[in-house]
């Protein structure tokens, strides 16, 4: 009996894949490459993965089916191929967020969290929808700065999923690991646990519609930073430093990390915090107790904008400790400084979005 592809396919349709119970033809496992030359028959079976445990048994079953249902004299060659992997589709965990901005510093103690908190409030006061995530897992400060220590978190259902409801204060949606653990508890988590906690606060919270989602990052460079750029397509980062050389050296390393081609997150600009000390009763006086213009010089050398100089004023620290960021008050030099910073950040984000392609989630190989 002459052999032709329809007879071969009919024979192979009697072979079932043990994993699903469906025959290998309807499962699209038989590729469209059946070749017949007299009694010689060859074709390819494709599997979802090269380590499929049923490969050998299915090859034998296919050979036997052709000999039984097509021709006992058939000489059968079965090739095996792994099905090409489907292209990975990026899923945006924050579809309602327009801009995601990290607030970073090369070292601790430069006022990064203070800048993040007051920037968030200043943006909200300017009419923007703002969220602030405290990603400093081991040293969360947002609960203290916003006076929400001990606040109860609640969960509600969104599109069939349970989502954490961020706490809202001063017009800013807030979430911090400090709201999920005892206030004085010491977190002795390994890097993987901290990264999973950060991912949960990003993907399992109902952030809703936001113009700016600010993320207060831990100081330095760590697994948390890598987790962040692998989870979110960042609009950009803001680097906070003081004029001191020791802070500037670490700020350079932070800038280098984000601008590394493997990471590729735009640096929106530099904030020089504690640029000078000004007595509140003598606002025209300036004392450069941490050095002068170090951040200005670094921004010029690294070719990034200097977004703002924030003076060192006692009210800033007092406001943070009291849970009332100074940006909430009008008519002070500190509120004016953060209002200026907010305007500069809005302009920097707009320039970035108009001149650069959207940032993609980073695929890093450890």
C-alpha positions as CSV (number, residue, x, y, z in Angstrom):
1,X,0.0,0.0,0.0
2,X,1.3,3.4,-1.0
3,X,2.1,5.7,1.9
4,X,1.1,9.3,2.0
5,X,0.9,12.0,4.8
6,X,-2.8,11.5,5.6
7,X,-2.2,7.8,6.4
8,X,0.7,8.7,8.6
9,X,-1.2,11.3,10.5
10,X,-4.2,8.9,11.0
11,X,-1.8,6.4,12.4
12,X,-0.2,8.9,14.8
13,X,-3.5,10.1,16.0
14,X,-3.9,6.8,17.8
15,X,-0.9,7.7,20.0
16,X,-1.8,9.6,23.2
17,X,0.5,11.8,25.2
18,X,0.4,10.4,28.8
19,X,0.6,13.9,30.4
20,X,-2.7,15.1,28.9
21,X,-4.4,12.0,27.5
22,X,-4.8,13.8,24.1
23,X,-3.4,12.3,20.9
24,X,-0.1,13.7,19.6
25,X,-1.7,15.1,16.4
26,X,-4.3,17.2,18.1
27,X,-1.7,18.3,20.6
28,X,0.3,19.8,17.8
29,X,3.3,17.6,18.6
30,X,3.7,16.3,15.0
31,X,5.5,18.9,13.0
32,X,4.6,19.6,9.4
33,X,7.7,17.9,8.0
34,X,6.5,14.4,7.1
35,X,8.8,13.0,4.4
36,X,7.9,9.7,2.5
37,X,10.3,7.9,0.1
38,X,8.9,4.5,-0.7
39,X,8.7,2.7,2.7
40,X,10.9,5.2,4.4
41,X,9.0,7.6,6.6
42,X,10.5,10.5,8.7
43,X,8.9,13.2,10.7
44,X,9.6,15.3,13.9
45,X,7.9,15.2,17.3
46,X,8.1,18.4,19.2
47,X,8.0,18.6,23.0
48,X,7.5,21.5,25.4
49,X,10.9,20.9,27.0
50,X,13.9,18.8,26.0
51,X,13.8,16.9,29.3
52,X,10.2,15.6,28.8
53,X,10.0,12.2,30.6
54,X,7.8,10.6,27.8
55,X,10.1,11.3,24.9
56,X,11.5,7.7,24.5
57,X,8.2,6.0,25.1
58,X,6.3,8.3,22.6
59,X,9.0,7.7,19.9
60,X,8.5,3.9,20.2
61,X,4.7,4.3,20.3
62,X,4.8,6.4,17.1
63,X,7.0,3.9,15.3
64,X,4.7,1.1,16.4
65,X,1.5,3.0,15.3
66,X,2.8,3.5,11.8
67,X,3.8,-0.1,11.4
68,X,0.4,-1.2,12.8
69,X,-2.0,1.2,11.1
70,X,0.0,2.3,7.9
71,X,2.5,-0.3,6.8
72,X,4.2,-3.2,8.6
73,X,7.1,-2.7,6.2
74,X,7.6,1.0,7.0
75,X,11.0,2.1,8.1
76,X,10.4,4.9,10.5
77,X,12.8,7.7,11.6
78,X,11.4,9.9,14.4
79,X,13.3,13.2,15.1
80,X,12.8,15.0,18.4
81,X,12.8,18.7,18.9
82,X,12.0,21.1,21.8
83,X,9.2,23.6,21.1
84,X,10.6,27.1,21.0
85,X,9.9,29.0,24.2
86,X,7.2,31.6,24.0
87,X,8.5,35.1,24.1
88,X,8.5,36.6,27.6
89,X,5.8,39.2,27.9
90,X,6.5,42.0,30.4
91,X,3.7,42.5,32.9
92,X,3.4,45.9,34.4
93,X,2.6,45.4,38.1
94,X,1.6,49.1,38.4
95,X,-0.5,49.9,35.3
96,X,-2.1,53.0,36.9
97,X,1.3,54.6,37.7
98,X,2.7,57.2,35.2
99,X,6.2,57.8,36.6
100,X,8.3,55.6,39.0
101,X,11.1,57.5,40.6
102,X,13.7,56.1,43.0
103,X,15.3,58.2,45.7
104,X,18.7,56.9,46.3
105,X,22.0,57.7,48.1
106,X,25.4,56.2,48.2
107,X,25.6,56.2,52.0
108,X,23.4,56.6,55.0
109,X,23.0,59.8,57.0
110,X,22.7,62.2,54.1
111,X,18.9,62.8,54.6
112,X,17.6,60.7,51.7
113,X,14.4,59.7,53.5
114,X,13.8,63.3,54.6
115,X,14.1,64.4,51.0
116,X,11.9,61.6,49.8
117,X,9.2,62.4,52.3
118,X,9.2,66.1,51.7
119,X,9.3,65.7,48.0
120,X,6.3,63.5,48.1
121,X,4.4,66.1,50.2
122,X,5.5,68.9,47.9
123,X,4.3,67.1,44.8
124,X,1.0,66.3,46.5
125,X,0.6,70.0,47.5
126,X,1.2,70.9,43.8
127,X,-1.8,68.8,42.8
128,X,-0.2,65.5,41.7
129,X,-1.3,62.1,42.8
130,X,1.6,60.7,44.7
131,X,2.6,57.4,46.4
132,X,5.7,56.8,48.6
133,X,7.0,53.3,49.2
134,X,9.6,52.9,52.0
135,X,11.9,50.3,50.5
136,X,14.5,50.7,53.2
137,X,13.6,47.3,54.6
138,X,16.2,47.3,57.4
139,X,15.8,51.0,58.5
140,X,12.2,52.1,57.7
141,X,11.6,55.8,58.6
142,X,8.5,56.7,56.7
143,X,6.1,55.7,59.5
144,X,7.9,58.1,61.9
145,X,8.2,60.9,59.4
146,X,4.5,60.8,58.6
147,X,3.4,60.0,62.1
148,X,1.7,56.7,61.2
149,X,3.6,54.3,63.5
150,X,1.1,51.7,64.8
151,X,-1.4,52.4,62.1
152,X,-3.4,49.3,61.1
153,X,-3.1,48.1,57.5
154,X,-6.2,46.7,55.8
155,X,-6.8,44.5,52.7
156,X,-9.6,44.6,50.2
157,X,-10.3,42.8,46.9
158,X,-9.3,44.3,43.6
159,X,-10.2,42.3,40.4
160,X,-10.4,39.1,42.4
161,X,-7.1,39.6,44.3
162,X,-6.5,40.7,47.9
163,X,-4.6,44.0,47.9
164,X,-3.0,45.9,50.8
165,X,-4.5,49.4,51.1
166,X,-1.7,52.0,51.5
167,X,-2.3,54.6,54.3
168,X,-2.9,58.1,53.1
169,X,-1.6,61.2,54.8
170,X,-0.9,64.7,53.6
171,X,-2.3,63.6,50.2
172,X,0.4,60.8,49.8
173,X,-0.3,57.1,49.7
174,X,2.2,55.4,52.0
175,X,3.5,51.9,52.6
176,X,6.5,50.7,54.6
177,X,7.7,47.4,56.1
178,X,7.7,49.4,59.4
179,X,3.9,49.1,59.3
180,X,4.1,45.3,59.1
181,X,6.5,44.6,62.0
182,X,6.8,45.7,65.6
183,X,8.2,49.2,65.8
184,X,11.4,48.2,67.8
185,X,11.8,44.7,66.1
186,X,15.1,43.9,64.6
187,X,14.8,42.5,61.1
188,X,17.5,39.8,60.6
189,X,16.4,38.8,57.1
190,X,18.6,37.5,54.4
191,X,18.7,39.3,51.1
192,X,16.1,37.0,49.5
193,X,13.5,37.6,52.3
194,X,14.0,41.4,52.1
195,X,13.6,41.3,48.3
196,X,10.4,39.3,48.5
197,X,9.0,41.7,51.1
198,X,9.7,44.6,48.7
199,X,8.1,42.8,45.8
200,X,5.0,42.1,47.9
201,X,4.6,45.8,48.8
202,X,4.9,46.7,45.1
203,X,2.7,44.1,43.5
204,X,0.2,43.2,46.3
205,X,-0.8,46.8,47.2
206,X,-3.6,48.8,45.7
207,X,-1.6,51.9,44.6
208,X,-4.3,52.9,42.1
209,X,-3.8,55.9,39.8
210,X,-0.6,57.9,40.5
211,X,1.3,60.6,38.7
212,X,4.4,59.9,40.7
213,X,5.4,56.8,42.6
214,X,8.4,57.6,44.8
215,X,10.5,54.8,46.2
216,X,12.8,55.6,49.2
217,X,15.6,53.1,48.6
218,X,18.1,51.8,51.1
219,X,21.5,53.6,51.1
220,X,24.3,52.1,49.1
221,X,23.8,49.3,46.5
222,X,22.2,46.0,47.4
223,X,19.9,43.2,46.4
224,X,17.0,45.6,47.0
225,X,18.2,47.8,44.2
226,X,18.5,44.8,41.8
227,X,15.1,43.5,42.8
228,X,13.6,46.9,42.1
229,X,14.9,47.3,38.6
230,X,14.0,43.7,37.8
231,X,10.4,44.3,39.1
232,X,9.6,47.8,37.8
233,X,10.4,49.8,34.7
234,X,11.8,52.9,36.5
235,X,11.3,56.3,35.0
236,X,14.5,57.4,36.7
237,X,16.3,58.0,40.0
238,X,17.3,61.0,42.1
239,X,20.6,60.8,44.0
240,X,20.8,62.5,47.4
241,X,24.2,63.6,48.8
242,X,25.8,66.1,51.1
243,X,28.7,68.3,50.1
244,X,31.1,66.1,52.1
245,X,33.7,64.3,50.0
246,X,33.0,61.0,51.8
247,X,29.3,61.3,50.7
248,X,30.2,62.4,47.2
249,X,32.4,59.4,46.6
250,X,29.6,57.1,47.5
251,X,27.2,59.1,45.4
252,X,29.4,58.6,42.4
253,X,29.2,54.8,42.9
254,X,25.4,55.0,43.1
255,X,25.2,57.0,39.8
256,X,27.6,54.5,38.1
257,X,25.4,51.6,39.2
258,X,22.2,53.1,37.7
259,X,23.9,54.3,34.5
260,X,25.6,50.9,33.9
261,X,24.4,49.7,30.5
262,X,23.2,46.5,32.1
263,X,20.9,48.5,34.3
264,X,20.2,51.6,32.2
265,X,18.0,53.6,34.6
266,X,18.2,57.4,33.9
267,X,19.6,59.6,36.7
268,X,17.1,62.5,36.8
269,X,19.5,64.6,38.9
270,X,21.3,65.3,42.1
271,X,20.0,66.8,45.3
272,X,22.6,68.5,47.6
273,X,21.1,68.1,51.1
274,X,22.5,70.0,54.1
275,X,24.1,72.4,51.5
276,X,24.6,74.9,54.3
277,X,23.4,75.7,57.8
278,X,21.0,78.6,58.2
279,X,19.8,79.7,61.6
280,X,16.0,80.0,61.4
281,X,16.1,83.4,63.0
282,X,18.7,84.6,60.5
283,X,17.6,83.2,57.2
284,X,20.1,85.3,55.2
285,X,23.1,83.7,57.0
286,X,24.8,80.6,55.6
287,X,27.4,78.4,57.2
288,X,29.0,75.7,55.1
289,X,29.7,73.3,57.8
290,X,29.8,70.2,55.5
291,X,31.9,71.9,52.8
292,X,30.8,74.0,49.9
293,X,29.5,73.2,46.4
294,X,30.7,69.5,46.5
295,X,27.3,68.4,45.0
296,X,27.4,71.1,42.4
297,X,30.8,70.1,41.2
298,X,29.8,66.4,41.2
299,X,26.7,67.1,39.1
300,X,28.8,69.0,36.6
301,X,31.4,66.3,36.4
302,X,28.8,63.5,36.0
303,X,26.8,65.6,33.5
304,X,23.6,65.4,35.5
305,X,21.4,68.2,36.7
306,X,21.6,69.7,40.2
307,X,18.0,69.7,41.1
308,X,18.1,71.6,44.4
309,X,20.2,72.7,47.3
310,X,18.4,71.9,50.6
311,X,19.6,73.9,53.6
312,X,20.2,72.4,57.0
313,X,17.6,73.9,59.3
314,X,16.5,72.6,62.7
315,X,12.8,72.6,61.7
316,X,13.5,69.8,59.1
317,X,14.6,67.4,61.7
318,X,11.9,68.4,64.2
319,X,9.2,68.0,61.5
320,X,10.4,64.5,60.6
321,X,10.5,63.4,64.3
322,X,7.1,64.9,64.9
323,X,5.5,63.1,61.9
324,X,4.9,66.4,60.1
325,X,7.2,67.0,57.1
326,X,8.3,70.6,56.8
327,X,6.9,70.7,53.2
328,X,3.4,70.8,54.7
329,X,4.0,74.3,56.0
330,X,3.9,77.4,53.9
331,X,6.1,80.5,54.1
332,X,9.3,78.9,55.4
333,X,12.6,78.6,53.6
334,X,12.5,74.9,53.9
335,X,9.1,74.5,52.4
336,X,10.2,76.8,49.6
337,X,13.3,74.6,49.0
338,X,11.1,71.5,48.7
339,X,8.6,73.2,46.5
340,X,11.4,74.2,44.2
341,X,12.7,70.6,44.2
342,X,9.2,69.3,43.3
343,X,9.1,71.7,40.3
344,X,12.6,70.6,39.2
345,X,11.6,67.0,39.5
346,X,8.5,67.5,37.4
347,X,10.6,69.2,34.7
348,X,13.3,66.6,34.8
349,X,10.8,63.8,34.4
350,X,9.1,65.6,31.5
351,X,12.5,66.1,29.8
352,X,13.4,62.4,30.3
353,X,10.0,61.2,28.9
354,X,10.3,63.5,25.9
355,X,13.9,62.6,25.0
356,X,14.4,59.0,26.1
357,X,12.5,55.7,25.3
358,X,10.6,54.1,28.1
359,X,12.8,52.2,30.6
360,X,12.4,48.4,30.5
361,X,12.5,46.0,33.3
362,X,16.1,44.9,33.7
363,X,17.1,41.3,33.1
364,X,20.1,40.7,35.2
365,X,22.0,37.4,35.4
366,X,23.3,36.6,38.8
